[in-house]
Amino acid sequence: MFKPKQIAPFFSMTPMQLSETLREIHVVYPLHQTPLGSFLLTEKDLSIIETYLKTKMLFGNKKLTLVHLKDYIERKREEEENVAPDWLHMIQSIS
């Protein structure tokens, strides 16, 4: 049975270390020691994670945590859910 690697979610890592860690833990990371609950990554989140890591490296942010990543992914998920289809905007603007 797969058991994710346990590391403290507030432990600072370089973008490369975080990338390696995410590769090791695949798509599930339980944050039992925090009030954040369970942090589940899906295949859809991988592109968000890549963008996050590239942006952090580009701007020289050397230390990251899984908590920062979790907040970022949740914000991106909410943005995607709140995006209505184009046809809906057109109907709303007409009425």
Secondary structure by P-SEA (a helix, b strand, c coil): ccccccccccccccaaaaaaaaaaaccccccccccccbbbbcccaaaaaaaaaaaaaaaccccccaaaaaaaaaaaaaaaaacccaaaaaaaaac
